[in-house]
Amino acid sequence: YYALREEAGDLKDHSAESLCRIADSLPASEEPTLRRRRHRFLVDIGRQVERLGYSDDALTIYERSMRHPARERRLRILVAQGQQEDADKLAFAMAKAPFNEEEHQFLLSFVPRKMKHNHELCQRLAERVSAPLEDVMTMPAETRLSLGVERAVAAAFESENPGDRLVYCENLLIPGMFGLIFWSAIYAEVPGAFFHPFQIRPSDLYEADFVTLRQKEFDVCWQALESADSLLERASETYQQKQGIANPFVHWAVLTEDLIRLSVERIPVAVWQGVFRFMLQDLRQHKAGLPDLIRFPASEGFELLEVKGPGDTLQKNQKVWFAEFERLGIPARVIRVKDDPTIMGGRSD
């Protein structure tokens, strides 16, 4: 495989016929690393063949790859060629089990524009899109600019609700807890995952078979999520043992022992289970897009708050998380901050 890849060189230097021969010559293998590299190379070859105008050959090559964006490219070609039946069949398969979040987002955009005839699929995809709960908070522009919009909102909540605690954690709390709970699985000894002692993450962290190759280790880690006590014990133990060691999910400056304890006390185990399962569906995309603030009311419970200043909008990965919050019954909302036009420089006109 490596000899063939090196010999191929720059794919732009090959004819479509030559590229098809290269694709045919790639050895198949069940070894995970080679399989991933082969599928990635097939996508690259197919893309170049497609650029050269040989769509049918590109389709054949894409069909051999189980890696995004192979199915996306196939669907685009089928739609462009007017192969409606094959396009519908492929789109339904993609909607039922997307390779990753990118593929799902592609469908949400592409199908309503290019496959309007498929009312059933359009409806199915539309049902997955929901608008999050929103509230408006008005404050002086000077306050927003001096504190930063997130911290200004946190200060306003704490002032209006004595006893409330708001923590600016964005993508740091939930991914951080994930990193602590699943530390042993993330760094399990898997062939090809680590190449040198200073590697921060396994090389296949964002691959589709990441969990499958470590299923036993993940099963052990999931046992920590059977109760709040076991969850806290596991998180605290890992925190103390691994303090300061680099982990792509854990940011030690924010994830304190106090925050760990408070979050486990306030957030039900079922919620931790739900958000961790969602993260594992696509670690690359779902480790980001989480709300800016977590609010712990004085009495009980929690709430996630995404803060948007004037002119700011929700990103795709944020919309995805809010849809998941709704599905899991997690309290979450968007706080849209508007400048108070009656106050200038901290004084009323």
Short mmCIF file of the C-alpha atoms (twelve columns), coordinates in Angstrom:
data_MODEL
# 
_entry.id   MODEL 
# 
loop_
_atom_site.group_PDB 
_atom_site.id 
_atom_site.type_symbol 
_atom_site.label_atom_id 
_atom_site.label_alt_id 
_atom_site.label_comp_id 
_atom_site.label_asym_id 
_atom_site.label_seq_id 
_atom_site.Cartn_x 
_atom_site.Cartn_y 
_atom_site.Cartn_z 
_atom_site.pdbx_PDB_model_num 
ATOM 1   C CA . TYR A 1   0.000   0.000  0.000   1 
ATOM 2   C CA . TYR A 2   2.696   2.488  0.966   1 
ATOM 3   C CA . ALA A 3   4.675   1.732  -2.200  1 
ATOM 4   C CA . LEU A 4   1.584   2.336  -4.333  1 
ATOM 5   C CA . ARG A 5   0.768   5.567  -2.487  1 
ATOM 6   C CA . GLU A 6   4.312   6.889  -2.896  1 
ATOM 7   C CA . GLU A 7   4.414   5.891  -6.542  1 
ATOM 8   C CA . ALA A 8   1.122   7.696  -7.200  1 
ATOM 9   C CA . GLY A 9   2.579   11.032 -6.125  1 
ATOM 10  C CA . ASP A 10  0.457   14.042 -7.052  1 
ATOM 11  C CA . LEU A 11  -2.910  12.751 -8.274  1 
ATOM 12  C CA . LYS A 12  -3.281  15.788 -10.527 1 
ATOM 13  C CA . ASP A 13  -0.503  14.392 -12.714 1 
ATOM 14  C CA . HIS A 14  -2.543  11.285 -13.633 1 
ATOM 15  C CA . SER A 15  -5.157  10.644 -16.261 1 
ATOM 16  C CA . ALA A 16  -8.578  9.281  -15.245 1 
ATOM 17  C CA . GLU A 17  -7.597  5.863  -16.630 1 
ATOM 18  C CA . SER A 18  -4.420  5.841  -14.560 1 
ATOM 19  C CA . LEU A 19  -6.303  6.863  -11.416 1 
ATOM 20  C CA . CYS A 20  -8.807  4.048  -11.892 1 
ATOM 21  C CA . ARG A 21  -5.926  1.570  -12.168 1 
ATOM 22  C CA . ILE A 22  -4.459  2.890  -8.926  1 
ATOM 23  C CA . ALA A 23  -7.828  2.490  -7.192  1 
ATOM 24  C CA . ASP A 24  -8.121  -1.082 -8.493  1 
ATOM 25  C CA . SER A 25  -4.633  -1.937 -7.248  1 
ATOM 26  C CA . LEU A 26  -5.103  -0.844 -3.632  1 
ATOM 27  C CA . PRO A 27  -5.010  -3.902 -1.352  1 
ATOM 28  C CA . ALA A 28  -8.006  -4.495 0.887   1 
ATOM 29  C CA . SER A 29  -7.332  -5.186 4.551   1 
ATOM 30  C CA . GLU A 30  -9.190  -5.562 7.831   1 
ATOM 31  C CA . GLU A 31  -6.282  -4.026 9.731   1 
ATOM 32  C CA . PRO A 32  -7.828  -0.781 11.060  1 
ATOM 33  C CA . THR A 33  -5.014  1.628  10.184  1 
ATOM 34  C CA . LEU A 34  -4.575  0.327  6.646   1 
ATOM 35  C CA . ARG A 35  -8.344  0.207  6.120   1 
ATOM 36  C CA . ARG A 36  -8.714  3.863  7.123   1 
ATOM 37  C CA . ARG A 37  -5.843  4.985  4.914   1 
ATOM 38  C CA . ARG A 38  -7.179  3.003  1.956   1 
ATOM 39  C CA . HIS A 39  -10.661 4.481  2.287   1 
ATOM 40  C CA . ARG A 40  -9.221  7.979  2.589   1 
ATOM 41  C CA . PHE A 41  -7.071  7.455  -0.513  1 
ATOM 42  C CA . LEU A 42  -10.055 6.151  -2.462  1 
ATOM 43  C CA . VAL A 43  -11.950 9.355  -1.684  1 
ATOM 44  C CA . ASP A 44  -8.979  11.419 -2.919  1 
ATOM 45  C CA . ILE A 45  -8.762  9.387  -6.110  1 
ATOM 46  C CA . GLY A 46  -12.495 9.558  -6.710  1 
ATOM 47  C CA . ARG A 47  -12.491 13.330 -6.227  1 
ATOM 48  C CA . GLN A 48  -9.779  13.815 -8.837  1 
ATOM 49  C CA . VAL A 49  -11.508 11.479 -11.306 1 
ATOM 50  C CA . GLU A 50  -14.694 13.482 -10.745 1 
ATOM 51  C CA . ARG A 51  -12.848 16.748 -11.401 1 
ATOM 52  C CA . LEU A 52  -11.651 15.324 -14.701 1 
ATOM 53  C CA . GLY A 53  -15.279 14.806 -15.697 1 
ATOM 54  C CA . TYR A 54  -15.565 11.022 -15.379 1 
ATOM 55  C CA . SER A 55  -18.526 10.899 -13.007 1 
ATOM 56  C CA . ASP A 56  -19.422 7.235  -13.579 1 
ATOM 57  C CA . ASP A 57  -15.878 6.114  -12.762 1 
ATOM 58  C CA . ALA A 58  -15.864 8.392  -9.736  1 
ATOM 59  C CA . LEU A 59  -19.085 6.796  -8.509  1 
ATOM 60  C CA . THR A 60  -17.543 3.340  -8.735  1 
ATOM 61  C CA . ILE A 61  -14.512 4.465  -6.729  1 
ATOM 62  C CA . TYR A 62  -16.570 6.281  -4.088  1 
ATOM 63  C CA . GLU A 63  -18.676 3.150  -3.577  1 
ATOM 64  C CA . ARG A 64  -15.586 1.341  -2.290  1 
ATOM 65  C CA . SER A 65  -14.969 3.881  0.464   1 
ATOM 66  C CA . MET A 66  -16.697 3.956  3.817   1 
ATOM 67  C CA . ARG A 67  -15.377 7.382  4.692   1 
ATOM 68  C CA . HIS A 68  -16.887 10.843 4.531   1 
ATOM 69  C CA . PRO A 69  -17.385 12.512 2.074   1 
ATOM 70  C CA . ALA A 70  -17.664 9.460  -0.205  1 
ATOM 71  C CA . ARG A 71  -21.443 9.157  0.157   1 
ATOM 72  C CA . GLU A 72  -21.887 12.921 -0.130  1 
ATOM 73  C CA . ARG A 73  -20.032 12.951 -3.444  1 
ATOM 74  C CA . ARG A 74  -22.040 9.948  -4.674  1 
ATOM 75  C CA . LEU A 75  -25.318 11.671 -3.836  1 
ATOM 76  C CA . ARG A 76  -24.283 14.878 -5.581  1 
ATOM 77  C CA . ILE A 77  -23.370 12.934 -8.730  1 
ATOM 78  C CA . LEU A 78  -26.557 10.860 -8.720  1 
ATOM 79  C CA . VAL A 79  -28.715 13.967 -8.349  1 
ATOM 80  C CA . ALA A 80  -26.788 15.784 -11.085 1 
ATOM 81  C CA . GLN A 81  -27.269 12.792 -13.407 1 
ATOM 82  C CA . GLY A 82  -30.971 12.608 -12.649 1 
ATOM 83  C CA . GLN A 83  -30.756 9.123  -11.131 1 
ATOM 84  C CA . GLN A 84  -33.602 9.864  -8.751  1 
ATOM 85  C CA . GLU A 85  -34.295 6.342  -7.503  1 
ATOM 86  C CA . ASP A 86  -30.671 5.613  -6.622  1 
ATOM 87  C CA . ALA A 87  -30.282 9.075  -5.095  1 
ATOM 88  C CA . ASP A 88  -33.352 8.590  -2.894  1 
ATOM 89  C CA . LYS A 89  -32.138 5.192  -1.713  1 
ATOM 90  C CA . LEU A 90  -28.705 6.559  -0.816  1 
ATOM 91  C CA . ALA A 91  -30.092 9.662  0.903   1 
ATOM 92  C CA . PHE A 92  -32.406 7.573  3.096   1 
ATOM 93  C CA . ALA A 93  -29.469 5.354  4.104   1 
ATOM 94  C CA . MET A 94  -27.401 8.426  4.981   1 
ATOM 95  C CA . ALA A 95  -30.232 9.947  7.012   1 
ATOM 96  C CA . LYS A 96  -30.793 6.724  8.913   1 
ATOM 97  C CA . ALA A 97  -27.128 6.278  9.861   1 
ATOM 98  C CA . PRO A 98  -24.896 9.244  8.978   1 
ATOM 99  C CA . PHE A 99  -21.144 8.610  8.935   1 
ATOM 100 C CA . ASN A 100 -20.669 11.692 11.113  1 
ATOM 101 C CA . GLU A 101 -22.125 15.092 11.957  1 
ATOM 102 C CA . GLU A 102 -20.722 16.678 8.793   1 
ATOM 103 C CA . GLU A 103 -22.680 14.225 6.671   1 
ATOM 104 C CA . HIS A 104 -25.838 14.930 8.665   1 
ATOM 105 C CA . GLN A 105 -25.407 18.689 8.223   1 
ATOM 106 C CA . PHE A 106 -24.854 18.177 4.490   1 
ATOM 107 C CA . LEU A 107 -28.200 16.377 4.224   1 
ATOM 108 C CA . LEU A 108 -30.006 19.132 6.133   1 
ATOM 109 C CA . SER A 109 -28.769 21.636 3.562   1 
ATOM 110 C CA . PHE A 110 -28.707 19.584 0.349   1 
ATOM 111 C CA . VAL A 111 -31.947 17.592 0.417   1 
ATOM 112 C CA . PRO A 112 -34.407 20.528 0.780   1 
ATOM 113 C CA . ARG A 113 -32.632 22.352 -2.062  1 
ATOM 114 C CA . LYS A 114 -31.888 19.569 -4.520  1 
ATOM 115 C CA . MET A 115 -34.323 16.767 -3.647  1 
ATOM 116 C CA . LYS A 116 -37.598 18.595 -3.054  1 
ATOM 117 C CA . HIS A 117 -39.504 15.763 -4.707  1 
ATOM 118 C CA . ASN A 118 -38.665 13.503 -1.758  1 
ATOM 119 C CA . HIS A 119 -41.270 14.895 0.631   1 
ATOM 120 C CA . GLU A 120 -40.864 12.064 3.138   1 
ATOM 121 C CA . LEU A 121 -37.136 12.619 3.551   1 
ATOM 122 C CA . CYS A 122 -37.515 16.409 3.645   1 
ATOM 123 C CA . GLN A 123 -40.084 16.043 6.406   1 
ATOM 124 C CA . ARG A 124 -37.921 13.589 8.335   1 
ATOM 125 C CA . LEU A 125 -34.950 15.933 8.235   1 
ATOM 126 C CA . ALA A 126 -37.078 18.965 9.128   1 
ATOM 127 C CA . GLU A 127 -38.273 17.211 12.277  1 
ATOM 128 C CA . ARG A 128 -34.687 17.081 13.523  1 
ATOM 129 C CA . VAL A 129 -34.333 20.856 13.382  1 
ATOM 130 C CA . SER A 130 -35.769 22.843 16.271  1 
ATOM 131 C CA . ALA A 131 -35.382 26.383 17.534  1 
ATOM 132 C CA . PRO A 132 -33.965 26.663 21.061  1 
ATOM 133 C CA . LEU A 133 -35.652 28.659 23.798  1 
ATOM 134 C CA . GLU A 134 -34.440 32.269 23.741  1 
ATOM 135 C CA . ASP A 135 -34.574 35.217 26.134  1 
ATOM 136 C CA . VAL A 136 -33.380 38.789 25.704  1 
ATOM 137 C CA . MET A 137 -31.221 40.615 28.235  1 
ATOM 138 C CA . THR A 138 -30.638 44.341 27.882  1 
ATOM 139 C CA . MET A 139 -27.579 46.013 29.395  1 
ATOM 140 C CA . PRO A 140 -25.351 49.039 28.826  1 
ATOM 141 C CA . ALA A 141 -22.908 48.554 25.982  1 
ATOM 142 C CA . GLU A 142 -20.135 49.717 28.311  1 
ATOM 143 C CA . THR A 143 -20.842 46.813 30.677  1 
ATOM 144 C CA . ARG A 144 -20.850 44.302 27.856  1 
ATOM 145 C CA . LEU A 145 -17.587 45.605 26.423  1 
ATOM 146 C CA . SER A 146 -15.727 45.969 29.717  1 
ATOM 147 C CA . LEU A 147 -16.595 42.560 31.169  1 
ATOM 148 C CA . GLY A 148 -17.111 40.552 27.999  1 
ATOM 149 C CA . VAL A 149 -20.642 39.545 27.063  1 
ATOM 150 C CA . GLU A 150 -20.548 36.110 28.755  1 
ATOM 151 C CA . ARG A 151 -19.237 37.374 32.079  1 
ATOM 152 C CA . ALA A 152 -21.582 40.354 31.955  1 
ATOM 153 C CA . VAL A 153 -24.548 37.987 31.650  1 
ATOM 154 C CA . ALA A 154 -23.197 35.809 34.458  1 
ATOM 155 C CA . ALA A 155 -22.846 38.857 36.716  1 
ATOM 156 C CA . ALA A 156 -26.386 39.978 35.878  1 
ATOM 157 C CA . PHE A 157 -27.845 36.563 36.776  1 
ATOM 158 C CA . GLU A 158 -25.945 36.425 40.057  1 
ATOM 159 C CA . SER A 159 -27.062 39.954 40.918  1 
ATOM 160 C CA . GLU A 160 -30.719 39.269 40.138  1 
ATOM 161 C CA . ASN A 161 -30.729 35.823 41.771  1 
ATOM 162 C CA . PRO A 162 -28.697 35.912 45.018  1 
ATOM 163 C CA . GLY A 163 -27.186 32.525 45.729  1 
ATOM 164 C CA . ASP A 164 -26.991 31.463 42.088  1 
ATOM 165 C CA . ARG A 165 -23.589 30.416 40.785  1 
ATOM 166 C CA . LEU A 166 -22.666 30.796 37.140  1 
ATOM 167 C CA . VAL A 167 -19.550 29.225 35.672  1 
ATOM 168 C CA . TYR A 168 -18.039 30.182 32.337  1 
ATOM 169 C CA . CYS A 169 -17.163 26.731 30.987  1 
ATOM 170 C CA . GLU A 170 -18.167 26.622 27.294  1 
ATOM 171 C CA . ASN A 171 -16.549 23.451 25.842  1 
ATOM 172 C CA . LEU A 172 -14.678 22.698 29.043  1 
ATOM 173 C CA . LEU A 173 -17.008 21.053 31.575  1 
ATOM 174 C CA . ILE A 174 -18.821 18.278 29.680  1 
ATOM 175 C CA . PRO A 175 -15.838 17.327 27.473  1 
ATOM 176 C CA . GLY A 176 -13.593 17.616 30.528  1 
ATOM 177 C CA . MET A 177 -15.715 15.202 32.519  1 
ATOM 178 C CA . PHE A 178 -15.768 12.912 29.487  1 
ATOM 179 C CA . GLY A 179 -11.982 12.953 29.431  1 
ATOM 180 C CA . LEU A 180 -11.767 12.041 33.124  1 
ATOM 181 C CA . ILE A 181 -14.355 9.250  33.036  1 
ATOM 182 C CA . PHE A 182 -13.076 7.638  29.835  1 
ATOM 183 C CA . TRP A 183 -9.360  8.347  30.323  1 
ATOM 184 C CA . SER A 184 -8.324  4.690  30.428  1 
ATOM 185 C CA . ALA A 185 -10.290 3.906  27.254  1 
ATOM 186 C CA . ILE A 186 -8.941  6.927  25.358  1 
ATOM 187 C CA . TYR A 187 -5.377  5.893  26.121  1 
ATOM 188 C CA . ALA A 188 -5.839  2.132  25.816  1 
ATOM 189 C CA . GLU A 189 -3.028  0.229  24.102  1 
ATOM 190 C CA . VAL A 190 -4.354  -0.228 20.577  1 
ATOM 191 C CA . PRO A 191 -2.012  -1.121 17.676  1 
ATOM 192 C CA . GLY A 192 -1.215  1.933  15.576  1 
ATOM 193 C CA . ALA A 193 -2.803  4.434  17.977  1 
ATOM 194 C CA . PHE A 194 0.438   5.850  19.392  1 
ATOM 195 C CA . PHE A 195 3.694   6.543  17.592  1 
ATOM 196 C CA . HIS A 196 5.736   8.517  20.142  1 
ATOM 197 C CA . PRO A 197 5.667   9.149  23.918  1 
ATOM 198 C CA . PHE A 198 4.615   12.801 23.644  1 
ATOM 199 C CA . GLN A 199 1.486   12.137 21.593  1 
ATOM 200 C CA . ILE A 200 -1.438  13.961 23.222  1 
ATOM 201 C CA . ARG A 201 -4.180  11.842 21.664  1 
ATOM 202 C CA . PRO A 202 -4.480  8.509  19.848  1 
ATOM 203 C CA . SER A 203 -4.120  8.836  16.102  1 
ATOM 204 C CA . ASP A 204 -7.553  7.310  15.497  1 
ATOM 205 C CA . LEU A 205 -9.446  9.418  18.047  1 
ATOM 206 C CA . TYR A 206 -11.836 10.819 15.430  1 
ATOM 207 C CA . GLU A 207 -12.265 7.645  13.407  1 
ATOM 208 C CA . ALA A 208 -15.566 5.759  13.187  1 
ATOM 209 C CA . ASP A 209 -14.139 2.605  14.767  1 
ATOM 210 C CA . PHE A 210 -12.447 4.356  17.692  1 
ATOM 211 C CA . VAL A 211 -14.851 2.954  20.293  1 
ATOM 212 C CA . THR A 212 -15.202 -0.453 18.653  1 
ATOM 213 C CA . LEU A 213 -11.459 -1.080 18.909  1 
ATOM 214 C CA . ARG A 214 -11.632 -0.283 22.639  1 
ATOM 215 C CA . GLN A 215 -15.032 -1.712 23.470  1 
ATOM 216 C CA . LYS A 216 -13.925 -3.611 26.581  1 
ATOM 217 C CA . GLU A 217 -12.208 -0.545 28.024  1 
ATOM 218 C CA . PHE A 218 -15.250 1.623  27.310  1 
ATOM 219 C CA . ASP A 219 -17.564 -0.943 28.922  1 
ATOM 220 C CA . VAL A 220 -15.528 -0.710 32.124  1 
ATOM 221 C CA . CYS A 221 -15.671 3.090  32.058  1 
ATOM 222 C CA . TRP A 222 -19.452 3.094  31.551  1 
ATOM 223 C CA . GLN A 223 -19.793 1.289  34.881  1 
ATOM 224 C CA . ALA A 224 -18.755 4.528  36.578  1 
ATOM 225 C CA . LEU A 225 -21.957 6.096  35.284  1 
ATOM 226 C CA . GLU A 226 -24.252 3.739  37.161  1 
ATOM 227 C CA . SER A 227 -24.666 6.174  40.068  1 
ATOM 228 C CA . ALA A 228 -23.681 9.669  41.160  1 
ATOM 229 C CA . ASP A 229 -21.375 8.242  43.816  1 
ATOM 230 C CA . SER A 230 -19.450 6.051  41.372  1 
ATOM 231 C CA . LEU A 231 -19.325 8.901  38.851  1 
ATOM 232 C CA . LEU A 232 -17.844 11.287 41.406  1 
ATOM 233 C CA . GLU A 233 -15.415 8.659  42.659  1 
ATOM 234 C CA . ARG A 234 -14.150 7.902  39.159  1 
ATOM 235 C CA . ALA A 235 -13.841 11.558 38.141  1 
ATOM 236 C CA . SER A 236 -12.095 12.572 41.382  1 
ATOM 237 C CA . GLU A 237 -9.685  9.643  41.287  1 
ATOM 238 C CA . THR A 238 -8.661  10.338 37.694  1 
ATOM 239 C CA . TYR A 239 -8.387  14.048 38.440  1 
ATOM 240 C CA . GLN A 240 -5.957  13.431 41.272  1 
ATOM 241 C CA . GLN A 241 -3.908  10.813 39.420  1 
ATOM 242 C CA . LYS A 242 -3.649  12.625 36.083  1 
ATOM 243 C CA . GLN A 243 -3.505  16.252 37.253  1 
ATOM 244 C CA . GLY A 244 -1.663  18.346 34.664  1 
ATOM 245 C CA . ILE A 245 -1.214  15.610 32.047  1 
ATOM 246 C CA . ALA A 246 -2.288  16.652 28.564  1 
ATOM 247 C CA . ASN A 247 -5.626  15.314 27.358  1 
ATOM 248 C CA . PRO A 248 -7.531  16.724 24.334  1 
ATOM 249 C CA . PHE A 249 -10.732 16.957 26.395  1 
ATOM 250 C CA . VAL A 250 -9.469  18.161 29.788  1 
ATOM 251 C CA . HIS A 251 -8.537  21.785 30.528  1 
ATOM 252 C CA . TRP A 252 -7.071  21.761 34.023  1 
ATOM 253 C CA . ALA A 253 -7.342  25.512 34.619  1 
ATOM 254 C CA . VAL A 254 -11.155 25.330 34.486  1 
ATOM 255 C CA . LEU A 255 -11.981 21.800 35.629  1 
ATOM 256 C CA . THR A 256 -11.466 22.108 39.388  1 
ATOM 257 C CA . GLU A 257 -12.363 19.551 42.062  1 
ATOM 258 C CA . ASP A 258 -15.003 21.937 43.374  1 
ATOM 259 C CA . LEU A 259 -16.654 22.230 39.953  1 
ATOM 260 C CA . ILE A 260 -16.523 18.451 39.470  1 
ATOM 261 C CA . ARG A 261 -18.269 17.835 42.788  1 
ATOM 262 C CA . LEU A 262 -20.902 20.516 42.240  1 
ATOM 263 C CA . SER A 263 -21.700 19.382 38.689  1 
ATOM 264 C CA . VAL A 264 -22.093 15.735 39.762  1 
ATOM 265 C CA . GLU A 265 -24.357 16.789 42.629  1 
ATOM 266 C CA . ARG A 266 -26.586 18.938 40.404  1 
ATOM 267 C CA . ILE A 267 -26.577 17.142 37.038  1 
ATOM 268 C CA . PRO A 268 -28.399 13.756 37.002  1 
ATOM 269 C CA . VAL A 269 -26.457 10.667 35.971  1 
ATOM 270 C CA . ALA A 270 -28.891 10.117 33.078  1 
ATOM 271 C CA . VAL A 271 -27.852 13.488 31.653  1 
ATOM 272 C CA . TRP A 272 -24.159 12.598 31.835  1 
ATOM 273 C CA . GLN A 273 -24.918 9.316  30.094  1 
ATOM 274 C CA . GLY A 274 -26.868 11.086 27.356  1 
ATOM 275 C CA . VAL A 275 -24.318 13.797 26.580  1 
ATOM 276 C CA . PHE A 276 -21.430 11.311 26.617  1 
ATOM 277 C CA . ARG A 277 -23.222 9.014  24.180  1 
ATOM 278 C CA . PHE A 278 -23.859 11.990 21.918  1 
ATOM 279 C CA . MET A 279 -20.204 13.009 22.065  1 
ATOM 280 C CA . LEU A 280 -19.159 9.504  21.067  1 
ATOM 281 C CA . GLN A 281 -21.290 9.676  17.933  1 
ATOM 282 C CA . ASP A 282 -18.755 12.152 16.506  1 
ATOM 283 C CA . LEU A 283 -15.960 13.202 18.847  1 
ATOM 284 C CA . ARG A 284 -14.476 15.663 16.388  1 
ATOM 285 C CA . GLN A 285 -17.672 17.672 15.948  1 
ATOM 286 C CA . HIS A 286 -19.423 17.131 19.276  1 
ATOM 287 C CA . LYS A 287 -16.579 18.068 21.591  1 
ATOM 288 C CA . ALA A 288 -17.361 21.687 20.677  1 
ATOM 289 C CA . GLY A 289 -20.497 23.804 20.328  1 
ATOM 290 C CA . LEU A 290 -21.543 23.613 23.984  1 
ATOM 291 C CA . PRO A 291 -23.090 26.609 25.776  1 
ATOM 292 C CA . ASP A 292 -20.930 29.320 27.350  1 
ATOM 293 C CA . LEU A 293 -22.327 29.200 30.875  1 
ATOM 294 C CA . ILE A 294 -23.700 26.694 33.315  1 
ATOM 295 C CA . ARG A 295 -26.017 28.090 35.963  1 
ATOM 296 C CA . PHE A 296 -26.443 26.414 39.339  1 
ATOM 297 C CA . PRO A 297 -29.480 27.990 41.053  1 
ATOM 298 C CA . ALA A 298 -29.258 28.554 44.788  1 
ATOM 299 C CA . SER A 299 -31.659 25.738 45.579  1 
ATOM 300 C CA . GLU A 300 -31.133 22.862 43.136  1 
ATOM 301 C CA . GLY A 301 -30.677 21.776 39.531  1 
ATOM 302 C CA . PHE A 302 -28.730 23.374 36.688  1 
ATOM 303 C CA . GLU A 303 -29.241 25.226 33.412  1 
ATOM 304 C CA . LEU A 304 -27.072 25.691 30.329  1 
ATOM 305 C CA . LEU A 305 -26.904 29.176 28.821  1 
ATOM 306 C CA . GLU A 306 -25.522 30.148 25.436  1 
ATOM 307 C CA . VAL A 307 -24.796 33.889 25.297  1 
ATOM 308 C CA . LYS A 308 -25.049 35.799 22.043  1 
ATOM 309 C CA . GLY A 309 -24.046 39.428 21.770  1 
ATOM 310 C CA . PRO A 310 -25.449 41.909 19.233  1 
ATOM 311 C CA . GLY A 311 -25.199 40.513 15.711  1 
ATOM 312 C CA . ASP A 312 -23.997 37.073 16.826  1 
ATOM 313 C CA . THR A 313 -25.807 33.912 15.705  1 
ATOM 314 C CA . LEU A 314 -25.825 30.227 16.609  1 
ATOM 315 C CA . GLN A 315 -23.308 28.088 14.754  1 
ATOM 316 C CA . LYS A 316 -24.232 24.719 13.235  1 
ATOM 317 C CA . ASN A 317 -22.570 22.687 15.984  1 
ATOM 318 C CA . GLN A 318 -24.382 24.769 18.607  1 
ATOM 319 C CA . LYS A 319 -27.744 24.111 16.944  1 
ATOM 320 C CA . VAL A 320 -26.930 20.402 16.945  1 
ATOM 321 C CA . TRP A 321 -26.279 20.458 20.687  1 
ATOM 322 C CA . PHE A 322 -29.492 22.368 21.419  1 
ATOM 323 C CA . ALA A 323 -31.470 19.807 19.456  1 
ATOM 324 C CA . GLU A 324 -29.871 17.100 21.584  1 
ATOM 325 C CA . PHE A 325 -30.620 19.036 24.783  1 
ATOM 326 C CA . GLU A 326 -34.279 19.114 23.775  1 
ATOM 327 C CA . ARG A 327 -34.267 15.388 23.060  1 
ATOM 328 C CA . LEU A 328 -32.659 14.613 26.425  1 
ATOM 329 C CA . GLY A 329 -34.827 17.062 28.375  1 
ATOM 330 C CA . ILE A 330 -31.842 19.166 29.446  1 
ATOM 331 C CA . PRO A 331 -32.664 22.741 30.543  1 
ATOM 332 C CA . ALA A 332 -30.926 25.055 28.095  1 
ATOM 333 C CA . ARG A 333 -31.616 28.395 26.452  1 
ATOM 334 C CA . VAL A 334 -30.033 31.212 24.478  1 
ATOM 335 C CA . ILE A 335 -29.556 34.613 26.088  1 
ATOM 336 C CA . ARG A 336 -29.480 37.326 23.446  1 
ATOM 337 C CA . VAL A 337 -27.857 40.489 24.721  1 
ATOM 338 C CA . LYS A 338 -29.000 43.857 23.431  1 
ATOM 339 C CA . ASP A 339 -27.482 47.215 24.229  1 
ATOM 340 C CA . ASP A 340 -29.636 49.557 26.282  1 
ATOM 341 C CA . PRO A 341 -30.076 52.641 24.079  1 
ATOM 342 C CA . THR A 342 -31.157 54.792 27.056  1 
ATOM 343 C CA . ILE A 343 -27.843 54.416 28.876  1 
ATOM 344 C CA . MET A 344 -24.656 55.957 27.598  1 
ATOM 345 C CA . GLY A 345 -21.398 55.726 29.488  1 
ATOM 346 C CA . GLY A 346 -23.195 54.113 32.427  1 
ATOM 347 C CA . ARG A 347 -25.636 57.069 32.874  1 
ATOM 348 C CA . SER A 348 -29.170 57.642 31.675  1 
ATOM 349 C CA . ASP A 349 -29.631 60.370 29.078  1 
# 
